[in-house]
Amino acid sequence: MKNHNVLILSVAFLFSYQVFGQQYDIRDFGARTDTTFLNTKAIQSAIDQCAGKGGGEVLVPAGTYYTGTIFLKSNVFLHLSAGSVLQGSYNPADYPEHTILSAKKYGTITHNGLYVEKMKALVITDRATHTGIIGLGTLKGPGEGKAFQLGLNKDGKPKNIFFIGCRDVLLEGISILNSAQVTVSISGCERVTINKIYLRSWVNWNCDGLDIDGKDVIISNCRIDSEDDALCFKSEYLDKFCENITVTNCVLSSICNGIKFGTGSRSGFRNITVTNCVIRKGSVNGYRHWPMTVSIVHRPEETSVNTGIVILGVDGGIVENINISDIIMTDVLSPIFIRVGKRFLNPDKKTSVMRHINIQNIRAETRSIIPSILAGLEESPAEDIRLSNIRITIPKGVAADSLRTFPAIVREDVKGYPENRLTFGTKLPASAFYIRHVNGLTIDDVVVTYGEPDARPAFYVDDVRGLKLRNVVIGDKKLEKMDAMLTEKNSERIEVMN
């Protein structure tokens, strides 16, 4: 055990970390870099003693240390030194089930309407305050282990990091690798800061990068490369909004979705801003190859991002005051998917509500004929949506004779899993925007560029009340109110202004 000053300056001098109170070296508690030795008890003893004496840091020095589940506590920060690796054990027995039933949290993978009873993770922090993981070292999960290769949508695998019901949480500087399930889960927490983390999870299924269900959260300067959704906001409590969050300066790589709100949307999302981010395809060409033909997807054998921006309200919650701006996305099947559905209702048996969504300054390079989709419900239309300064390039087109294979009536799966390819199918009657059940929509300064001619209109609007289209250019022509460019069905107050 050593006493330190309040501030440690790293050799690189670009990073600084505070030392909170005293520091406890895990080697002083018996930890060692021996691949046959499990350090769980040694690390937990250091954490327990640190917490018992008022708090501070638990230091993981350079080297690789195998461990099972460890539990962080209030006023304790786990400090991963440069060159250190906290390696998760490959033995499932080293990850005990931790009971969380009293939290009344709904599931992330299993959406059955029941509260989650137990959770497994490499690091678990339950109802602690003033805690976190910092440093320049690595937290590496056991996801590649044979015992954890259970397949798609299988619960019971350990997450890398799980914070539940905590306050004043800090994750900074660390690398987080190879989870067996969701990589980092912040659930029901308040006052969370996540800065300069590098996250890569490509050895298992359902490996979301960063799942955030919290209040008063700041996320910045992160690089996330994940098999499942890169940055995913969750709302899995009936009495807690996911709210008051800012995200900036992140690079988000995935073969699922780049930025996603949902699927879990119980109370809902509000007052969230995401800005200055890049969305791109994941670094691994594997796992989720969407089974679509060359007529739907350009270069389908290559990996792609499913959707760049996804905003869902499907479990009875409220989604409002969402601002997304200055986003560059490449290799996306479609840029935007906004959806109100009714997978679940709220306790008053009401559907979700969505309103006040602002998306601006977007550059999107797509890979498929699936357009952006904005769709509410007939009984709960999406309201007050604004899209502005958007540039979309679409490499593929649909020939006129191919339209005969498109459905005459677009299906609408209101209770199923909400996803662009699944909810409405891949063959939609619009090349740029399919819009349904929306009240109050403004689309301003939008340019759509095609690599091939497309026989479909750029816009197809169905049950839309109040649509303003300003300064919209389709190909090299200004948008006009004609069926070849804009098809209206059961809609009113549609204005085109150039």
N, C-alpha and C positions, 0 to 999 in steps of 0.2 A: 504494500500500500504506500502511495506517495502523495505528498501535497504538491499542488501546482498553482501557478498564478492563474488569474481569471482568463488570460488569453494565451493561446498557443499559436505561433506563426509557423506555417509549414515552409519547407525549403523552397517550394515552388513560388511562394509568396503571393500566389493568386488566391489561395484559400485561407480562411481563418475559422477556427472552431473554438467555441467557449468550453472551458472545463468547469463543470458545475460542482463545486465542492471538492471532494477528494476523489482520487483515482484508484481503481482496484484492478490489478493485472491478473487475468485469469490463470496465468502460470503459477501465481502464488497460492492458487487453490487446487493445484494438481493438474491443470490442463497441459496437454503436450501434443506435439505434431507427430503423431504416430497413427498411421492409417488403420491400425487394428484397435485403437483405443477410442472409446466413446466419451466425449468431454461434457455430456449433458449435466452431470452432477456438479462438476467443477465450475462450469459457467453459471449454473443456477445458484450455487453457493456464493459466488462473487456478487451476483445481482442481489441476493437476499441480504447479504451483509451490508452492501452499499445502501440499500433501502432502509435497513434497520438503524443505520448510523446517520440518517438525515439526507442521504442522496449523494450523487456525484456521477462519475463515469466508471463504467466497466470496460477496461481496455482489452482488445483482442490484438496482440502484437503480430508482426509479420509471421507467415507460416499458414499451413492448412490445418484446421481443427474440425474433426467430425463431431456432429452433435445431433441429438433428437430435439424435440420441442423444448424451447426455453420460454419462460414467462417474464416479460419486462414488468417493472413496477413503477409506482409514482416516484418522481424525482430522480430516476435512474436513466442515464443515456448510455446506450451501447456504442462504443467508439471502435470502429474497424480501422486499424492503422493501415497505411499504405503497405501493400504486399501481403495483407492478411486475407484469408479465405475462411469464412464460416460455412463449412460444407454440410448439408443435410444428409443424415444417414439414409442408406438405401434399404433399411429394414422397417417395414410398416409398423412393427411393434414399438418403435421409438417415437411414434406420434400418437399419444393418447387422445381420446375424444374429450374435448373440453365442452362442458355444458353451457349453453347460452340461451336456453329456452326462456328465461325470465326477461330477456331483452325484447322478445316479441318481434323478431326479425323474420321477414319472409325470405324465401330462397332465391339464389342467383341462378343456379343451373336448373334445379327442379322447381318448376312453377306449378305447384299443386295447391296453392291457397292455404298452406299450413305453415306454422312457425317452424323455423329451423331449431332443432333440439341440440345438436352438437356440431363442433367445428374442429378441424385439424389444421395445424400450420407449423412451420418451422419456428417462427417467432409469434407469440400471442401476447397481446396486451389488452387486458380487460378492465375497463373502468378506472384507468390510471390517469393521473394528471402530471403535466410537466415531464415528458418522457419522449424518447425517440431513438433513432439510429443515425449516427453521423460518421464522417471520416472519409478516407480514400480507399478503403478496402472493399471486399466483395462478400455478398451473401448469396450463396449458391444452393439452390434447391435440389431435390433428388428426382426431378421429373423424368430423367432419362432411364431411371432404374426400371428393370423388367417388372418388378412387383407393382409398379404404378402405371403400367401401360394397359389401362382398362378400357380405352376407347372413348368415343364421343359421348358427351353429356352424361358422364358418370360422376356422381358425387362420391365423397369419401377419400379423395386424394388430398394431401396436405397443400395448402397455399404456402407461399414463401413468408408473407408478412400479413398479419391480421390484427388490426386495432379495432376494438369495439367499445363504444360508450366512453371514449377517452376525451380529455381536454388538453390543449397546449401540447400538440404533437409536432415534432420536427423530424423530417427525413431529409438529409442533405449530403451530397457528395458521393454517396456510395454507389456501387454497381450491384444490380440484383438480377440473378441469372437462373435459368433452367427450372422454373417452377413445375410442379406436377398438376397445377390447376391455376386459378386466378393468381397472378403474381403478387400484387399488392392490393389489399382490401382495406379501405378506410370506411368503417361502418358505424353510423350513429355517433360520430365524433364532432367536436367543436374546436375551433381555433387550431387549424392544421396548416403547417407550412411545409411544402415539398419543393426542394430547389436542387438543381444540378445533379439529379440522379440519372444513371444510365441503366436502362432496363432492357433485357433481352431474354425472351422466353419462347423457345422453338423446339422443345423436345417432347411435347405432349399436347393433348387436346384441351380446349376450353381455357386456354391460357391468356385471358385478358391481361393487358399490361397494367393499367392503373384504374381501379374501381373506386369511385368516390361517392359516398353517401354521407354528407356532412354539412356543417354550417360554419361560415366564416373561414373559408379555405383559400389559400394562395398557392398556386402551382406555377413554377417558372423554370425556364432554362433546362428542360428535361429532354432526353432522347429515349424514345420508347419504340421497341421493335418486337412485335408480339404476334403469335399465331391467331389469336382472337382479337376482339376490339382493342384498339390501342388505348384510348382515353374514354372511359365509360362512366357516366354519372348514373347513380342508382338512387331509387327512392323505395326502400324496402321496409318502411315503418309507417304505421297509420297515424302516428302523432308527431312525426318529425319531417319537415321539408328538407330536401336537398337544396340549399340556398346560400346566397351571399358568397359567391365564388368568383375568383378571377384566375384565368389561365393565360400565360403569355410566353412567347419565345420558345416553343417546343417543336421538335421534329417527331412525327407520329407515323410509324410504319406498321402495316398490318395487311393480312389477306382477308380480313373481315371488314370492319368499319373503322374509320379514322377517329371521328368524334361522334360519340353516341350518348343520347339521353334515353335511358331505359335499358332493357325492356321494363324492368321493375319500375313502376310509377304509381306507388300507393298514395302517399300524400301529394307528391309531385315535385316540380322543379321551379324555382323562381329566383330572379335577380342573379343571373349567371352571365359572365362575359368571357368569351374566348377570343383571343386576338394574336396576330403575328405568328402563325403556325404553318408548318409544311406537312402535308399528308402525302404519303407515297407507299408503294407496295412493299411488302415485307421482304426481308433479305433471303428467305428460304422459299424455293419453289416446290411446295409440298403441302400436305394436309388438305386444305380446302380448295381443291380444283372444282369450281362450279361446273356441273355437267351441262354445258351449253354448247351449241354448235357454232360453226364459223358464220352462219347466217345471223347469229345474235351477237357474238363477241368477236372482236378483232384480235387475232392471235390467241385463241382460247387455250392453247397449250402452255402459255405463259401465266405466271401468277398476276393477280390484280387485286385492287382494293374493291370490296363489294360496293360500299357507298362512302362518300367523303364525309357528309354531315347527316346524321340521323337524329330526329327529335320525335319522341314518342310519348303519348299519353294514352295508355291502354288499360290501366288498372284502377280508374276512378279518381285519380288525383288531378291537381291543377298544374298546368304548365304555363308560365307567364314570365314576361320580362327577360327574354333570352336574347342576348346580343352576340353575334359572331361576325368577326371582320378580319380582313387582311389575311386570307387563307389561300395558299397555293396547293392544289391537289393534282396529282398525276396518276395515270393508270387506274382510274376509278371506273367501275361499270356504270354508275350514275352518280352525279354530284350531290344531290339533295333528296332526302326522303323525310317528309313531315307527315305524321299520321296520328289521328285520334281513332282509337278502337275501343272495344269493350270485351277484352279478354276476361277482366274482372270488373265488378262495380264497386263503388265505395260503400261503407256501412249503411248509407241512406239509399242504397240501390240506384245511385246516379252514375252516369258515365263520366269520363274525364272531360276536362275543359282545357282548351288551348287558346291563348291570346297573347298579343303583343310580342311578336317574334320579328327580329330585325337581323337580316343577313346581308352584308355588304362587302365590297372589294374582294371578289372571289375570282381566281383564275383556275379553271378546271379543264384538264385534258382527259377525255373519257375513252372507254374501250368498247362500248356496246351500243346497241340501239335502244336500250332502256332509258327513258327520259328521267328528268327530275320529277318527283311526285309530291304533290301537296294535297292531302286528303283528310277531311274531317269525317264526321258522321252526319247523316241527315238530321238526327235529333240533337247533335252537338257539333256544329260546324266549327272549323278552325277560324279564328277571328283576328283581324288586324295584323296581317303579315306584310312585311316590307322587304323586298329584294332589290338591291341596287348595285350598280357598277360591277356587273358580272360578265365574264368572258368565258365562253364554253366552246371547245373544239370537239367535234364528233367525227371520228374517222369513217364510220360506216353509214350506209343509207339503206332504205327499204325501197325496192323497185315496185312499180305500180302493180305488176302481176303477182307479186308476193303478198300483197294486201289481202288476197283472197283466202290466205291461210290464217288471217287474224280473226279473232272472235268478234261476232257482231255485237255482243254485249260483254262489256268488261266485268269480270267477276269481282266481288268485293268480300273478302273473308274478314269479317269484323271481329271474330273471336279467336282466330288462329294466330300463330306466331307472326308478328308484324315484320315484314321484310319486303324490300322492293320486288324481289323476284317471286315471292310467295303470295303476297296479299293480292296483287293485281295481275300476276303473270308477267312474262317477258315480252309479249306482243301487245303493245298499247297503241292507241290511235293518235299519238303525238310524238314528234321527234325531239322536242326540247323540254316541254312542260306539260304534264298531265295534271289537271286541277279539278278537284271534286269536293263538293260540300264545304265551301269556303265563303266567308262573309268579310268583305273589306280587305282586298289584296292590292298592293301597289308593286308594280314591277317597272323599274326605272333604270335606264342606261344599261341595256343588256345587248350583247352581241353574240350570236351563235354562228359558228363557222363549220362547214361540212367538208369532209374529204370526198364524199360521194353524194350524188343527188338522192333526196329522200322524198318519196311521194306523199308522205304524211304531212299534215299541217304542223307547224312548229308548236302551236298551242291547241289543246283540246280542253274546253271548260264545260263542266257538267254540274248543275246546281250551284252556281256561283252568283253571289249578290254583291255587286260593287267591285269591279276590277278595273284598275287604271294601268294602262300600258303606255309608258312614256319612253320615247327615244330607244325603241327596240329595233335592232337590225338583224335580219335573218338572211344568212348568206351575204350577199352584197346588196340586199334590198331592204328598204324600210318596211316595217310591219304595216300591213293594211288589213282593214276589217273585211276580209273575204275568206271564204271557206278553204281556199288553197293554203292559207297561212294561219287562220284562226277559225276553229270550229266551235260553235256555241250550242249548248243543249240545256234546256230548262234553266236558263240564266237570264239575268237582267242587270242593267246599268254597267255595261261593258264599254269602256272608253279607250280609244286608241289615239294617242297624241304624239306627233313628231315635230 
